């Protein structure tokens, strides 16, 4: 799992029928000090996250698991919203 900040939403007028009714989010991966790392990614939202929230996401085949028995064509999915984190 990777930490990220939701920086926007994605609107697609033409998309695979298995993506209808699913929210797409634009994520900026972050380090534990909240600094941006890497490139932004588009992910399906499985938890109802919104812009400005910190989330964690998964990549690969597991990204479609929250939607079983449906299998939307995705390789990136938000699976949790971070309430807080503490560093020693």
BELSUL-V87812 format. One record per residue. PHI is phi as a letter, one per 20 degrees, with the letter a starting at -180 (none if undefined). BURIAL is b if it has 9 or more other C-alpha atoms within 8 Angstrom, else e. Layout:
BEGIN
PHI & BURIAL
PHI & BURIAL
END
This chain:
BEGIN
none & e
c & e
f & b
b & b
d & b
f & b
d & b
r & e
d & b
c & b
d & e
c & e
f & e
d & e
b & e
g & e
f & e
f & e
d & b
f & e
n & e
d & e
e & e
d & b
d & b
e & b
d & b
d & b
g & b
c & b
e & b
f & e
e & e
m & e
e & e
f & e
c & e
m & e
e & e
f & e
c & b
e & b
c & b
f & b
d & b
d & b
c & e
n & e
f & b
c & e
g & b
n & e
e & b
e & b
c & b
c & b
c & b
d & b
c & b
n & e
g & e
f & e
f & b
e & b
g & e
f & e
d & b
g & e
e & e
f & e
c & b
f & e
f & e
b & b
c & b
b & b
b & b
f & b
d & b
a & b
d & b
e & b
f & e
a & e
b & e
d & e
d & e
f & e
END
